[in-house]
């Protein structure tokens, strides 16, 4: 006699009484275990007697059916709870889920901007910075922030906390202090150097008019408690600029520009290890979220230059 239904009911009662599981959680467990039960019936295996191979086959079936890794993980969690319960109750002498690996969640692809959209953003920022308006200092600051961010790919936290002494540096390189106090050297574009110089002159004029700024050690000072430009203010101003440039506001943030920096480098032939160094990633696996860019570039190279690809095109 198959007592699977009774065991599921006993498990749910335990989860409710001892763990205080919510009604939605209990209903979810019920659905997941009923589905597993149906699968095992098709294999002529009782729920209480399933082997690790049976449960792995169930997870594999979910993957084949297109279930997301998060959904598979939720089903596996229900199975683990259930079979631990059976073991604790003495109904089983083992836990068949103990050696089943959790489904690997794919890392979402980073949001990026096209080179064209970045160009539109920088062009508008440069045009607005030229205008002699009461807020010209803020416009020059925005241009400097954007040029630095796109030229270096630094984190927004690294950007807004740059010390004012970077204005005294000569040459085309900038020293950035990143996570864990690690320093890295990144090259600057000519336009970033020019934007910094122009902003530096405007900052010096502001300092003369505001004694408090004269004491600030930050490149982008603020009257807030931190003393430097809050990242939220930069993100807000960036979205305002994007809106004026006709770029979808929801698709842009300082972090998206960091992704654009990395992706555009790879698209134009940069090595993944070089991009890792520039981004300040301690592990290459973190940088590998951009491998989709490399794969697209390699596909284009093969289709463009491989003789067999050329023959195929000629045949068409």
N, C-alpha and C positions, 0 to 999 in steps of 0.2 A: 504493500500500500504506500502511495506517494503522499507524504505529509508536508510537502513543500509549502502549501498555502498556510498550514497551521504554524509552521516555523517562521514564515514571513510575518504572520500576525503577531507571534510572540516577540519577534525582534522589534517590530514597530511599537509594541506596548512598552518594551524596555526603553526604547529611545525616548518615548514620551514621558514615562514615569521617572526614569533615572537621569536622563540627560536633558530633559525639558525641551525636546525638539519641537519646533513650531509646526503648525498644521501643514504649511506649505512644504516644509522639509520632509515631513512624514509622507505626504502625497507624492513627492518626488522619489523618495526611496521605494515606495510601493510600485510606481510605474517602472522604475529601473529594474527592480527585482522581478517583476512580472514579465518584463521583456526578456530578461536573462533566462527565466524559467521556460518561456516558450522556445527560446533558442536551444536550450539543453534537451527539451522534449524531442526536438527534431533530430537530435543526435542520440536519442534513447538513453539519456543520462539524467539521473535524478539530481535536483538542485543541491541536496545535502551530500551528494557523493561525487560532485564535479571535481575533476583533477585540474591541475594548473594548466595543462594543455588545452582543456575544454574552455577555460576562462580566457586564455590567451587567444583562442580561436574566435571567441565572442568579440573581444576588443578589435581583432583584425577585421572582423565582419563590419563593425561600426566604421572603421577607417575606410574600408572599401565602399561603403555606402555614402561616404562623403561627410561623416560627422567631424566637426572641428575637434582639434586636440583638447580644447577645454571641455567639450561635451563628453569626450571619451574619458577624460580624467574624472569627471563627475560620476560617470557610471562605475569606474574602477573604485572610487571612494565608497560608493554604496556597497559594492561587493566586499571590499575590505572590512567594512563595519559589520556586515552580515556574517561573514565567515569567522571573524574574531568572536562574534557572539556565539556561534555554533561551537567553537573551540572552548570558550569559557563555560558553556553549558554542558560540556562533555558529550555533545552530539557528534563531534568530530575529534580526531586525535591530532589533527594538523590544521594548518591554515594554508590553503592552496594559493592564496593571493600574495603570500609573503615574498615571493621571488619574481613577481610580475613588475616590470618597469613601467613607470608612469609614461603616458604618451608625451613625446617631445613637442612642445609648443613652438611653432615657427615664429621667428622674430618678425614683427611687422616691418615692411619696407619703410624707410624714412621718407617723410614728405620733402620734396625738393621743388625748387623753382627753375624754370627754364633760363638759359643764358639771356634770352631776349627780355624776360620780365625783370631780371636783375639789372640789366642795362637800362630799362625804362625807369626803374626805381632810382638808380644812381644819377641818371640824367636829370630827372625832376628835382632831386635833392640838390644837385649842383646849380640848377637854374634858380631855385628858390633861395639858395644861399647868396646869390649875387645881388638880389634885390635889397635896396636900402630901406628896410622896414624896421619898426621898433623891436621886432623879435628876431633880428638878424643873428644875434648871438646864438639863439636856440637853433636857428636854421644851419648855421655853421657847425654847431655841435652835432646835429643829426647827420650832416654830411661826413664829418670825421668818424662818427660811430659806424656808419654804414661802410665807408671805405676800409676802415680797420677790420671790421668783422668779415667782410667778403675777401679781403686780401690775406687774412691769417687763419680764418676758421676758428678763432678762439671761442671759448665758452662765454656766454653773456656775463657770467659772474666774473670772469677774468677781465673782460672788456671794461665793465663799469668801475672796476677797482684798480685800473692802471694808475700808477703813481705819476704825478706831474713831472717828475724828473725824466720821463721818457722823451719829453720835448727837447732835452739837452743832448740826446743821443744823436750821433752822426752816422751816416751810412744807411743802407737799405735793409737793416735787420732790427728786429725788436725782440727783447728778452721778455718772456712771459712766465710768470710764476703760476703754475697750475695746481692740480690736486696733490695733496701731500707735500706741498712746498717744492715740488719738482720744477726745475726751470727748463725751458726749451727756447731755442732760437728760431724765429720765423722770419722769412723775407717779407718786405713791404713792397707794394706796387708804387710806381711813380705817382699815381693819382692819390694813393693813401698818404704818401709823404707830403704832397702838396696840400691836401685837406688838413692834415695835422698842423702844418706850418701856419696856414690861414687861421685855423681855429686857435692856435697858440697865441697869435697876435691879438685876436678878439678876446681871448681869456685874459691876457695881460691888461687890456683896456678895462675889462670888467673888474679886475682886481683893484685897479686905481679908484674905481667908483664904489667898491664894496670892500671894506677893510677885513671883513670876516673871510672873504675868499682868499685874501693874501696869506692867511694862515693854513689854508687847506692843503694837504699833501696829495690830493687826488687830481687826476687829469680832468675828470668830469665831476666837479664839486656840486654839492646840493646842500640846502638848508635843513634837510632831514636829519634824523638822529644818527644815521650811519655816516653822514658826511659826504657820501658820493651819490651819484645819480641812481635812484632805485631802478632795478631791472624792469619793474612793472611800468614805470613811466616811459622807459625806452620802448617797451613792447607796445604800449598804447600809442605813442607818437609814430612808431613804425607802421602800425595799422592805419593811422590817419593818412600818412604819406602814401601808402599803398592804395588807399581809396581814391586819393587825388590822381594817382597814376593809372587808375582804371584796372587795378589788379585785385582779384578776389581776396577780400580781407581775411576770410576764414582760412585761407591757404598760406598765410604768412605769419612768421614770428621770428625772433632773433635766432632760435634754434634751427629753423628752416633754412636760414641763410648760412648757418654753419654746415648743414647738410649739403646745400647748394655748392659751397666752396669745395667740399670733398668730392662730390659727384662730378662737378665740372672738371676738376683736376684729372680724375680717372678717365673721363670721356675724352680728354685731350692727351692721353698717353702717360700720365703719371703712374709710378709704381705704387702698389698698395702699401708697401713698407714705408715709403716716403710720406704718404698720406697719414699713416699711423703716427709717425713722428710729429708731423705738423699739427695734428689734432690733439696730441698729448695723451693718446691711448697707451696704457701700460701693456695691454695684451692685444695681439693682432686679431683675436677672435671678435673683439668689439668693433674693429674696423671692417670686419667681413660682412657687416650689414650692407655694405656697398658693392658686394660681389655681383649683384644683378647688373650694375653698370658695366663691370668688366666683361661679364658674359655677353652683353649686348654689343660691346665694342669688339670682342673677339669674333662674334658672329658676323659683324659687318666686315671685319678684316678678311675673314675666310671667304665670304661671298664676293668681296671686291677683288681679292688678289689670288685666290686659289685657282689653278688652271681648270680643275674639274668643274668648279662653280661657273667659270666663264663658258665652258663648253655647254653646260646645261642651259645657260641663258641664251646662247647662240642657237641651241636646238629649238628653244621656245620661239 
